[in-house]
Amino acid sequence: MSVDNKAKNNLAKDIWQKDKDHFTHPWQMFDSFEQEGSLVMEQAEGCYLVDIKGNRYLDSVGGLWCTNIGQGREEMAEAIADQVRKLAYASPFVDITTAPAAQLASKLADIAPGDLNHVMFSCGGSTAIDSAYRLIQYYQNCRGLHEKKHVIARDSSYHGSTYISMSIGNKKGDHPAEFDYKRDNIHHVSSPNYYHAPEFETQDDFLDFLIQELEHKITDIGADKVAAFFAEPILGAGGVIVPPKGYHQRTHAVCKKHDVLYVSDEVVTAFGRLGHWFASESVFGFTPDIITCAKGLSSGYLPLGATIYSDVIHHVISEQGKDRCFTNGYTYSGHPVCCAAALKNIEIMERENLFDNAKVVGEYFGEQLKTLLDLPIVGEVRGYRLMQCVEFVADKNTREDFPLPIDIGKVISDIADSKGLMVRPIGNLNVMSPPLIITKQEIDFVVTTLRASIIDAMDSLGYNK
Ligand SMILES: Cc1ncc(COP(=O)(O)O)c(C=O)c1O
């Protein structure tokens, strides 16, 4: 081994060891992590990641639903460096601002639907949800509706991992007994996952059930006590669940009827993943009261989230003569460097018409992934445009899951890794959300490599159904 290679190997080992000894990762599985540690990533370009050993991967996960414009863009580096040179930080509290924060807030008001013209910045999606929750309490108290504090969300939803955002979400496996959750005012209704609702003959029957269930939940709690409904347009981490057609419009109508705010959690679905700035209005045809977003807002170059809310809410909370103070926000709310990165990110999305690519290649992605349905363990392929997943089942007829210990999603994703493709394993699923710049040729690579990985996994498990 050359001296250079030896030094590189030692460095790789050193980093791996330091990580294992000191970095407690999000969703760390303590048992397997103790044995295996982390895969150390070192470089990225466009849709590709390179690990510290030099292995290259097509990252069909887009980081974590976030590298929308693709990695390694020189002009992003310049925009970030320029802002650092000019002004790395100024307090956003009370009445101080910076040009990037003001310009980004104005841009978000411009592209957001309806009268959503006010922006609270945060450090990511979880804190955007936290701020939405606090805003809702503040708003209801300002209206004198002190009892109206309950919120409703769905099974299979994911809204983040602060105390409140994790309590609002209800994704399988995310509420282990070792953690505590807020329960007294948070309620859940069914996931709109038709594939796992075989008792309903048609999607329309299922939709009717879901709408009635929500309305009953509101009336059971008491409409005077229900403040808000939290919903992702397409449930992401809970399994890329696209609700039946008309679901959002009808749940929105139920919310309006009972004076319940609709919070559309667009942390994943905004900024082009579905071909539009925001999916709620452009894809699903309704205007929420509050939108939370993050991820694609800065394409993962720097951490940033936003809670965008309506004139109606703002009018109530900011009523003059009440001497109110809105004690919510963070040291890094509207951080000028993060906002400068987001502005450049948005400029790139517009200049390169990336949403057109997301539409055309996204449709192609869905069609090509569906060709995997001929494989005996592929139960369903679902999603919309650049948000897709493949669900594996032990038995296609009964839709029976693989036993948990097999961890089929991970078995397949590990094989895919070894073939140069990253997909995200979540239970029995492989989830994909590539950068908006992905090409049809790269989609072909994703689909053929995934097919080969599934076949290898079936062989290694001795699958013979
Ligand atoms: C829909 C949704 N909301 C909120 C979050 C939390 O965002 P963050 O991890 O940036 O805090 C996520 C993260 O994946 C998400 O998918």
The ligand as a Tripos MOL2 file, in Angstrom:
@<TRIPOS>MOLECULE
LIG
   16    16     1     0     0
SMALL
NO_CHARGES

@<TRIPOS>ATOM
      1 C1        -42.8410   16.8220    6.9560 C.3       1 LIG1
      2 C2        -41.7030   17.1310    7.8810 C.ar      1 LIG1
      3 N1        -41.8760   18.0510    8.8280 N.ar      1 LIG1
      4 C3        -40.8840   18.3910    9.6760 C.ar      1 LIG1
      5 C4        -39.6480   17.7870    9.5840 C.ar      1 LIG1
      6 C5        -38.5600   18.1700   10.5430 C.3       1 LIG1
      7 O1        -37.5880   18.9050    9.8860 O.3       1 LIG1
      8 P1        -36.1240   19.0680   10.5010 P.3       1 LIG1
      9 O2        -35.5000   17.7190   10.5100 O.co2     1 LIG1
     10 O3        -35.4630   20.0360    9.5740 O.co2     1 LIG1
     11 O4        -36.2580   19.6240   11.8580 O.co2     1 LIG1
     12 C6        -39.4200   16.8330    8.6060 C.ar      1 LIG1
     13 C7        -38.1210   16.1780    8.4570 C.2       1 LIG1
     14 O5        -37.9230   15.2590    7.7090 O.2       1 LIG1
     15 C8        -40.4820   16.4780    7.7360 C.ar      1 LIG1
     16 O6        -40.3360   15.5270    6.8050 O.3       1 LIG1
@<TRIPOS>BOND
     1     1     2 1
     2     2     3 ar
     3     2    15 ar
     4     3     4 ar
     5     4     5 ar
     6     5     6 1
     7     5    12 ar
     8     6     7 1
     9     7     8 1
    10     8     9 2
    11     8    10 1
    12     8    11 1
    13    12    13 1
    14    12    15 ar
    15    13    14 2
    16    15    16 1
@<TRIPOS>SUBSTRUCTURE
     1 LIG1         1 GROUP 0 **** ****
